[in-house]
Amino acid sequence: MDETPTPSQAGPSDAWEVFRAFLSQGLTAFGGPVAHIGYFRREFVERRGWLSDAAFADLLALAQFLPGPASSQLGMAIGLRRAGYAGLLAAWIGFTLPAGVAMIALAYLTPSLEPGWGDGVLHGLKLAAAAIVVQAVVAMARTLAIGPIRAGMAIGAALGLLLSHGAVAQILALVAGGAFGFAFLREPVSAEPDDPATQAVTPAVSAGALTAFILILGLLPFLAAWLGDPSLELASVFYRAGALVFGGGHVVLPVLQQEIVRAGWLDQESFLAGYGAVQALPGPLFSFAGFVGAAQEVAPGGWRGGLIALISICLPSLLLVVGVLPLWDRLKRRPEARGAMAGVNATVVGVLAAALWNPVLTTTIERPSDWLLVLAAYVFLTVAKAPPWLVVIAFAVTVGLFTHAPIV
């Protein structure tokens, strides 16, 4: 008999625990979506033991397939697994709240912002984040890329993605990994699931979420044009960006530039100032939507516009996670599907390794001494077992001070 609990069985205390855990991540997870994966794995797999390495990789692979912010979707899926629908919302709110509030607040200070401020601090954040990604790749390779077939798939995926960049290439690599796993890694179904206490979404709720995703995507632009409501138009722009853009926060930014700046909603200088600011903040890069929604001058702006933009750009991810996760779960119960998933998991290691090189290291390493700083951060994380937030803050402050220190 299937005793897997449904999301409605989760208690308020579980959701509160999820909120506090993800609020901590929202306050300390610097470095962008690839680094967030490293933070999440360390916190929820190693430290809290909420899910296994294999289950974490399963959810990560799902997030890579879906459009929208991969790290936020991964967090939503972890929250849903832990505490049901309330846990999903708690994970999203906790992870997004700090950066969202900061970006909306910065919109009120746009005239005084200068692009390029805090370069030293930002560089220190990126160095620490690179070390965190290295740690995640090494740890996941030890469990998900063992043996010649899996290791070869991970290496092949990494090399392929170094030659061919972009979200489409990532998806093709995951599909190829699944096909190789289907052919060569047939695995028996274990007696117990990876995470027996996981929350399950019912088919009816899944179908409703997918239906809502499609209806909102198709009807919102027409409704905004018919009613002539600027707020609905603002929501339509950001919902469309969250629903149709693969590749995460770095990809959605140029899309918003086309939609917002070219349409005259926000000037280029303010847009770039906000873009520079969001890179220096922890949490999801999609929180940049809060700044744009609050700073634009066509629809109602301020905190109301910021909230509309922030909720609209994240709503597609919420609906897709709830809608697609049950399909993902049913596939994993078949031996051939588990083989395919093992191939996908091995490929995920290669995807992360490629992302470690480009864009993480290629945009972080500016001089030979930076390699030593990344190595030092890695030693602090793995040998000294220092908490990631402490390493991040220490490197940001130290590199920032040395960068701006006067030469005597």
C-alpha positions in Angstrom: 0.0 0.0 0.0 1.3 3.5 -0.9 1.8 5.4 2.3 3.4 8.4 0.7 1.9 11.5 2.4 0.1 14.2 0.4 1.0 17.8 0.7 -2.1 18.5 2.8 -0.7 16.3 5.6 2.2 18.5 6.2 2.0 20.5 9.4 2.5 24.3 10.0 5.7 23.6 11.9 7.2 21.8 8.9 6.5 24.8 6.7 7.9 27.2 9.3 11.1 25.1 9.4 11.3 25.3 5.5 10.8 29.0 5.6 13.6 29.6 8.2 16.0 27.3 6.3 15.4 29.1 2.9 15.4 32.5 4.5 18.9 31.7 5.7 19.8 30.8 2.1 18.2 34.0 0.8 20.4 36.0 3.2 23.7 34.2 2.5 23.6 32.4 -0.9 25.7 34.7 -3.0 27.0 33.9 -6.5 24.1 33.2 -8.8 22.1 30.1 -9.7 25.0 27.7 -10.2 26.4 28.6 -6.8 23.0 28.3 -5.2 23.0 24.6 -6.2 26.1 24.2 -4.1 24.6 26.0 -1.2 21.4 23.9 -1.4 23.2 20.6 -1.6 25.4 21.4 1.4 22.5 22.6 3.5 19.7 20.2 2.6 21.6 17.0 1.7 24.7 17.1 3.9 23.7 19.2 6.9 19.9 18.7 7.3 19.6 15.3 5.6 16.2 16.3 4.1 16.9 14.3 0.9 19.5 12.0 -0.6 22.1 12.9 -3.1 20.3 11.0 -5.8 17.0 12.6 -5.0 18.7 16.0 -5.0 20.1 15.3 -8.5 16.6 14.1 -9.6 15.1 17.4 -8.6 18.0 19.4 -10.1 17.6 17.6 -13.4 13.9 18.5 -13.4 14.7 22.1 -12.7 17.2 22.1 -15.6 14.5 20.9 -18.0 11.9 23.5 -17.0 11.9 27.1 -18.1 12.6 29.7 -15.4 15.0 30.1 -12.6 16.6 26.7 -11.9 17.7 27.4 -8.4 14.3 28.8 -7.3 12.6 25.8 -8.9 14.9 23.4 -7.1 14.1 25.2 -3.8 10.4 25.0 -4.5 10.7 21.3 -5.2 12.6 20.7 -2.0 10.1 22.7 0.0 7.2 20.8 -1.6 8.9 17.5 -0.7 9.5 18.5 2.8 6.2 20.3 3.8 3.7 20.1 0.9 2.2 23.2 -0.8 2.8 25.4 2.2 6.5 24.3 2.2 6.7 25.2 -1.5 5.5 28.7 -0.8 7.6 28.9 2.3 10.7 28.0 0.3 10.0 30.5 -2.4 9.2 33.3 0.0 12.1 32.7 2.3 14.6 32.4 -0.6 13.3 35.4 -2.5 12.3 37.8 0.3 15.7 39.4 1.2 16.8 40.1 -2.3 13.3 41.1 -3.4 12.9 43.6 -0.6 16.4 45.0 -1.3 15.8 45.4 -5.0 12.4 47.1 -4.5 14.1 49.4 -2.0 16.9 50.2 -4.4 14.4 51.3 -7.0 13.6 54.3 -4.9 17.4 55.2 -4.9 17.9 54.7 -8.7 19.1 58.3 -9.4 22.0 57.9 -6.9 23.2 54.5 -8.1 26.3 54.2 -10.2 27.1 51.2 -12.4 30.3 49.5 -11.2 30.0 50.3 -7.5 31.4 47.8 -5.1 33.6 46.0 -7.7 35.9 44.7 -5.1 33.2 43.3 -2.9 31.4 41.7 -5.9 34.7 40.1 -7.0 35.2 38.6 -3.5 31.6 37.2 -3.6 32.3 35.6 -7.0 35.6 34.0 -5.8 33.8 32.4 -2.8 30.9 31.3 -5.0 33.4 29.6 -7.4 34.8 27.6 -4.6 31.3 26.5 -3.5 30.6 25.3 -7.0 33.9 23.4 -7.1 32.9 21.7 -3.8 29.4 20.8 -5.2 30.9 19.3 -8.4 33.4 17.2 -6.6 30.9 15.9 -4.0 28.2 15.0 -6.6 30.8 13.3 -8.9 31.7 11.0 -6.0 28.2 9.7 -5.8 26.6 10.2 -9.2 29.5 9.7 -11.7 31.1 6.6 -10.3 32.2 3.9 -12.7 33.5 4.2 -16.3 30.1 4.7 -18.0 28.8 7.4 -15.7 32.2 9.1 -15.5 32.5 9.1 -19.3 29.0 10.5 -19.6 29.8 13.3 -17.2 33.1 14.1 -19.0 31.4 14.0 -22.4 28.6 16.3 -21.3 31.1 18.8 -19.8 33.3 18.8 -23.0 30.2 19.1 -25.2 28.8 22.0 -23.3 32.2 23.8 -23.3 32.1 23.7 -27.1 28.4 24.5 -27.5 26.9 26.9 -24.9 23.3 27.8 -24.1 20.2 26.4 -22.5 19.2 24.3 -25.6 22.6 22.6 -25.5 22.1 21.8 -21.8 18.7 20.2 -22.5 20.1 18.2 -25.4 22.9 17.0 -23.1 20.4 15.9 -20.4 18.3 14.1 -23.1 21.4 12.3 -24.4 22.4 11.3 -20.9 18.9 9.9 -20.3 19.2 7.9 -23.6 22.6 6.5 -22.7 21.4 5.6 -19.2 18.3 3.9 -20.7 20.5 1.8 -22.9 23.4 1.0 -20.5 22.4 1.7 -16.9 19.2 -0.3 -16.4 18.7 -0.3 -12.6 16.3 -2.4 -10.5 13.6 -0.4 -8.6 14.6 -0.3 -4.9 12.1 -1.5 -2.3 12.0 1.9 -0.7 12.1 5.3 -2.4 15.1 7.6 -2.0 13.1 9.8 0.5 10.2 7.8 2.0 8.8 10.8 3.8 8.5 12.9 0.6 5.2 14.7 -0.1 3.3 13.6 -3.3 1.1 15.8 -5.5 -2.2 14.2 -6.7 -2.9 13.9 -10.4 -5.9 16.3 -10.1 -3.7 19.0 -8.6 -1.0 18.4 -11.2 -3.5 18.7 -14.1 -4.9 21.9 -12.6 -1.5 23.5 -12.2 -0.6 22.7 -15.8 -3.9 24.0 -17.1 -3.5 27.2 -15.1 0.0 27.7 -16.5 -1.2 27.5 -20.1 -4.4 29.6 -19.5 -2.5 32.4 -17.8 0.2 32.4 -20.5 -2.4 32.6 -23.3 -5.1 34.8 -21.8 -3.2 37.4 -19.8 -1.9 39.4 -22.8 -5.3 39.6 -24.3 -6.9 40.5 -21.0 -4.4 43.3 -20.5 -5.0 44.7 -24.0 -8.8 44.4 -23.7 -9.0 46.2 -20.3 -6.1 48.6 -21.1 -4.8 48.0 -17.6 -1.0 48.8 -17.2 -0.7 46.6 -14.1 -2.0 43.6 -16.1 0.4 44.5 -18.9 3.3 44.6 -16.5 2.2 41.2 -15.1 1.9 39.8 -18.6 5.5 40.8 -19.6 7.0 39.2 -16.5 4.9 36.1 -16.5 5.9 35.6 -20.2 9.5 36.0 -19.3 9.3 33.5 -16.5 7.3 31.0 -18.6 9.3 30.9 -21.8 13.0 31.7 -20.9 15.3 28.7 -20.4 18.7 29.2 -18.7 17.8 31.1 -15.5 18.5 34.6 -14.3 21.4 35.4 -16.6 19.2 34.8 -19.7 16.1 36.6 -18.5 17.9 39.8 -18.0 18.5 40.6 -21.7 14.9 39.5 -22.4 13.6 42.0 -19.9 15.9 44.6 -21.5 14.2 44.1 -24.8 10.7 44.1 -23.3 11.2 47.0 -20.8 13.9 49.3 -22.1 13.0 49.2 -25.8 9.4 49.8 -24.9 10.3 52.9 -22.9 9.2 51.6 -19.5 12.6 52.2 -17.9 15.8 54.0 -19.1 18.9 52.1 -19.9 21.0 53.7 -17.2 18.6 52.7 -14.4 18.2 49.2 -15.9 22.0 48.7 -15.8 22.3 50.1 -12.3 19.8 47.6 -11.1 21.5 44.8 -13.0 24.8 45.6 -11.3 23.1 45.8 -7.9 21.4 42.4 -8.1 24.7 40.6 -8.8 26.0 41.8 -5.4 23.0 40.4 -3.5 22.3 36.9 -2.2 19.3 35.0 -3.4 17.8 34.5 -6.9 18.7 36.8 -9.8 15.0 36.8 -10.7 14.6 39.3 -7.8 15.8 41.8 -10.4 12.2 41.8 -11.5 11.3 43.6 -8.3 13.6 46.5 -9.1 12.3 46.8 -12.7 8.7 46.7 -11.6 9.2 49.3 -8.9 11.4 51.6 -11.0 9.4 51.6 -14.3 7.1 54.6 -15.0 4.4 53.2 -17.3 2.4 50.9 -14.9 2.0 51.7 -11.2 5.5 51.5 -9.8 6.9 51.6 -6.3 6.4 48.6 -4.0 3.2 47.6 -5.7 4.8 47.4 -9.2 7.7 45.5 -7.7 5.5 42.9 -6.1 3.5 42.5 -9.3 6.6 41.9 -11.3 8.2 39.6 -8.7 5.2 37.4 -8.3 4.4 37.3 -12.0 7.9 36.2 -13.0 8.0 33.4 -10.4 4.4 32.1 -10.8 5.1 30.0 -13.9 7.8 28.1 -12.0 5.5 27.4 -9.1 2.8 26.0 -11.4 5.3 24.0 -13.4 6.9 22.4 -10.4 3.5 21.3 -9.0 2.3 20.2 -12.4 5.4 18.3 -13.7 6.7 16.7 -10.5 4.1 13.9 -10.3 5.0 12.9 -13.9 8.7 12.9 -13.0 7.9 10.6 -10.0 5.9 8.1 -12.0 8.7 7.7 -14.5 11.3 7.0 -11.8 9.4 3.9 -10.7 10.2 2.0 -13.9 13.6 0.1 -14.1 14.3 1.5 -17.5 13.3 5.0 -16.4 15.6 4.7 -13.4 18.5 3.8 -15.7 17.7 6.9 -17.8 17.6 8.9 -14.6 21.0 7.5 -13.6 22.3 8.7 -16.9 20.7 12.1 -16.4 22.2 12.4 -12.9 25.7 11.6 -14.3 25.1 14.2 -17.0 24.1 16.8 -14.4 27.6 16.5 -13.0 29.0 17.3 -16.4 26.5 20.2 -16.8 27.7 21.7 -13.5 31.3 21.1 -14.4 30.9 23.0 -17.6 29.0 25.8 -15.8 31.9 25.9 -13.3 34.3 26.8 -16.1 31.9 29.0 -18.1 30.5 31.3 -16.8 31.7 30.9 -13.2 35.5 30.8 -13.5 35.7 32.6 -16.9 33.9 35.6 -15.4 35.5 35.4 -12.0 39.3 34.8 -12.6 40.8 38.2 -13.5 44.4 37.6 -12.5 46.6 34.6 -11.5 46.2 35.4 -7.8 42.5 34.7 -8.1 43.2 31.0 -8.6 44.9 31.0 -5.2 42.0 32.8 -3.6 39.5 30.2 -5.0 41.8 27.4 -3.7 41.9 29.1 -0.3 38.1 29.4 -0.2 37.8 25.7 -1.2 40.2 24.7 1.6 38.2 26.7 4.2 35.0 25.0 3.0 36.2 21.4 2.8 39.1 21.1 5.2 38.3 23.7 7.9 34.5 23.0 7.4 33.7 26.7 7.6 30.1 27.6 6.9 29.6 29.0 3.4 28.0 32.2 4.6 31.1 33.0 6.7 33.5 32.2 3.8 31.4 34.4 1.4 31.3 37.4 3.8 34.9 37.1 4.7 36.1 37.0 1.1 33.8 39.8 0.1 35.0 42.1 2.8 38.7 41.2 2.5 38.9 41.4 -1.3 36.8 44.6 -1.2 39.1 46.3 1.3 42.3 45.3 -0.6 40.8 46.4 -3.9 39.9 49.9 -2.6 42.8 50.3 -0.3 44.9 53.4 -1.1 48.4 52.7 -2.5 51.0 54.3 -0.2 
